[in-house]
């Protein structure tokens, strides 16, 4: 396995969290005594195979990114990049920021700043998959029936639950490979239209995508209910560790 000093986490925290209500971006909402983003950064700070972290934030939080990391004991922070006008543009900017400082074969784990409940085992599995296969897309099986509907009112298809999964971060690659994939997507007339994550980008380009089992509870904080659920999970993990 590649030494930890060559594996990098790139954490994206540029969202405004409009579906949460209120004026505080969801990555800065309090969760079990500290901001959601602090919990997320700690996942990679504590992992022995992660040698450094890059943080991508909105322009109005750029100046405070480094101070935020210091405040919460994130010693592996290597830099703070300014995000873009969309999620994929922010990811591209974060990748290019890292590329100016890292070799192309660096393993990068791309993660959402509002997913603070990834286990160390999932991080390790992502790194091992990139070493063996070139990439890693974290997934969990679907426990409920997936319904496909084009108009939102009638059912067009129901894929078998046994072969249905949800893709989620971390999504991990060699730095040069994922930048090359972004460049190909950006060169299209439609650009990032329809590209919801790195798995979609790779699949659209016909690239092999390798799956890594994730942990349930790795939810993206989108609604107030998500925050309540994660608060309970974090307290449960602390008392059952």
C-alpha positions in Angstrom: 0.0 0.0 0.0 1.2 3.5 -0.9 2.5 5.4 2.2 0.0 7.7 3.7 2.0 10.8 2.9 1.0 10.5 -0.8 -2.7 10.0 -0.2 -4.8 13.2 -0.1 -8.4 14.0 0.8 -10.1 16.8 -1.0 -13.1 18.0 1.0 -15.7 20.2 -0.6 -17.6 22.6 1.6 -19.0 25.3 -0.6 -22.8 24.7 -0.4 -25.2 27.2 1.0 -27.7 24.6 2.4 -30.9 26.3 1.3 -33.0 23.2 2.0 -32.0 23.3 5.6 -33.6 26.8 6.1 -31.9 29.5 8.2 -28.9 31.5 7.2 -26.0 29.3 8.3 -24.5 27.0 5.6 -25.1 23.4 6.6 -21.4 22.6 6.8 -21.1 25.1 9.7 -24.2 23.9 11.6 -23.4 22.5 15.1 -23.4 18.7 15.4 -22.6 17.1 18.7 -20.8 20.2 20.0 -18.9 21.4 16.9 -19.5 22.2 13.2 -20.4 19.5 10.8 -17.3 20.3 8.7 -15.1 19.8 11.7 -16.4 16.2 12.1 -15.8 15.5 8.4 -12.2 16.8 8.4 -11.5 14.7 11.5 -12.2 11.6 9.5 -9.2 12.2 7.4 -7.1 13.9 10.1 -7.2 10.7 12.1 -6.7 8.2 9.3 -3.1 7.0 9.2 -3.1 6.5 5.4 -4.1 10.1 4.7 -1.1 12.4 4.5 -2.8 15.7 3.7 -6.1 17.5 3.2 -7.3 20.1 0.8 -10.4 22.1 1.6 -12.6 23.8 -1.1 -14.9 26.5 0.2 -17.1 29.3 -1.2 -15.3 32.6 -1.8 -16.9 34.3 1.2 -15.4 31.7 3.5 -12.0 31.5 1.8 -10.1 33.7 4.3 -11.3 31.7 7.3 -10.7 28.2 6.0 -7.3 27.8 7.5 -8.3 29.4 10.8 -11.3 27.0 10.9 -8.9 24.0 10.5 -6.6 25.2 13.2 -9.4 25.9 15.6 -10.5 22.2 15.4 -7.0 20.6 15.4 -6.8 19.8 11.7 -3.0 19.6 11.3 -3.0 17.9 7.9 -4.5 20.8 6.0 -2.3 21.7 3.0 -4.3 24.4 1.5 -7.7 26.0 0.9 -9.1 26.5 -2.6 -12.0 28.7 -3.8 -15.0 26.8 -5.1 -16.9 27.6 -8.3 -20.5 28.3 -9.3 -21.5 24.6 -9.3 -20.5 21.4 -7.5 -18.6 20.0 -10.5 -16.8 23.4 -11.1 -15.8 23.4 -7.4 -14.5 19.9 -7.7 -12.5 20.8 -10.8 -11.0 23.8 -9.1 -10.1 21.7 -6.1 -8.4 19.2 -8.3 -6.4 21.8 -10.2 -5.4 23.4 -6.9 -4.1 20.0 -5.7 -2.4 19.4 -9.1 -0.3 22.5 -8.7 1.2 21.0 -5.6 1.1 17.2 -6.1 2.3 14.6 -8.7 -0.3 13.2 -11.1 -0.2 9.7 -9.5 -1.3 11.0 -6.1 -4.3 9.2 -4.8 -7.1 11.7 -4.1 -10.3 10.9 -2.1 -13.0 13.4 -3.0 -15.5 13.9 -0.2 -18.4 16.0 0.7 -18.0 18.3 3.7 -21.5 17.5 4.9 -21.0 13.7 5.1 -19.4 13.4 8.6 -20.0 9.7 9.2 -17.6 7.7 7.0 -15.8 4.9 8.8 -12.0 4.5 8.6 -12.5 1.1 7.0 -14.2 2.8 4.0 -11.4 5.2 3.6 -8.9 2.4 3.6 -10.9 0.4 1.1 -11.0 3.4 -1.2 -7.2 3.7 -1.2 -6.7 0.0 -1.8 -9.2 0.1 -4.7 -7.4 2.9 -6.4 -4.1 1.1 -6.0 -5.5 -2.1 -7.5 -8.0 -0.8 -10.1 -7.4 2.9 -10.6 -10.5 4.3 -9.0 -13.1 3.7 -6.2 -16.8 4.7 -6.0 -18.2 4.1 -2.5 -21.7 2.5 -2.5 -24.4 1.1 -0.3 -27.2 -1.4 -1.3 -30.7 0.1 -1.7 -33.0 -1.2 1.1 -36.1 0.3 -0.6 -37.6 -0.1 -4.0 -36.2 2.3 -6.7 -38.9 3.7 -8.9 -38.0 5.5 -12.2 -40.5 8.1 -13.4 -40.0 10.6 -16.2 -43.0 12.8 -15.3 -43.1 12.3 -11.5 -46.6 10.9 -11.7 -46.3 7.5 -13.3 -43.9 4.6 -13.0 -41.7 4.0 -16.1 -39.5 1.3 -14.6 -38.6 -0.5 -11.4 -35.0 -1.9 -11.4 -34.4 -5.0 -9.3 -33.6 -4.1 -5.8 -30.9 -6.8 -5.7 -28.9 -4.9 -8.3 -29.7 -1.3 -7.1 -27.1 0.7 -5.1 -26.5 4.3 -4.1 -23.2 5.9 -5.1 -21.7 8.3 -2.5 -18.4 9.8 -1.5 -15.6 9.2 -1.0 -15.0 8.8 -4.7 -11.3 8.2 -5.3 -8.8 8.4 -8.2 -5.3 9.1 -9.3 -5.2 12.9 -9.5 -4.1 13.0 -13.2 -6.8 10.5 -14.2 -9.7 12.3 -12.7 -8.5 15.7 -14.1 -8.2 14.1 -17.5 -11.8 12.9 -17.2 -13.0 16.4 -16.2 -11.2 17.9 -19.1 -13.0 15.6 -21.5 -16.4 16.5 -20.0 -15.6 20.2 -20.0 -14.8 20.0 -23.7 -18.3 18.8 -24.6 -20.8 21.4 -25.8 -23.1 20.5 -22.8 -20.2 20.6 -20.3 -21.2 19.4 -16.9 -24.9 19.2 -17.6 -26.2 15.9 -16.1 -22.9 15.2 -14.3 -24.0 14.7 -10.6 -20.7 13.1 -9.4 -17.5 11.5 -10.4 -19.1 8.2 -11.0 -21.4 9.8 -13.6 -18.5 11.4 -15.3 -16.6 8.2 -15.6 -19.6 6.2 -16.7 -20.5 8.8 -19.3 -17.0 8.6 -20.7 -17.1 4.7 -20.8 -14.4 4.4 -18.2 -14.4 1.3 -15.9 -15.9 2.2 -12.5 -14.9 0.0 -9.4 -17.2 -0.2 -6.4 -16.2 -0.2 -2.8 -18.8 -1.1 0.0 -19.6 1.9 2.2 -21.2 2.2 5.6 -24.8 3.1 6.2 -25.1 6.4 8.0 -22.9 8.1 5.5 -25.7 10.4 4.6 -25.4 13.9 3.2 -26.9 16.5 5.5 -29.7 18.0 3.4 -32.6 18.4 5.8 -33.0 19.1 9.5 -34.0 15.4 10.0 -30.6 14.4 8.6 -28.9 16.5 11.3 -30.9 14.8 14.0 -30.1 11.3 12.7 -26.4 12.0 12.5 -26.3 13.5 16.0 -27.7 10.2 17.3 -25.3 8.1 15.2 -22.2 10.0 16.4 -23.3 9.7 20.0 -23.9 6.0 19.5 -20.5 5.5 18.0 -18.8 7.3 20.8 -20.5 5.2 23.5 -20.0 1.9 21.6 -16.4 2.3 20.4 
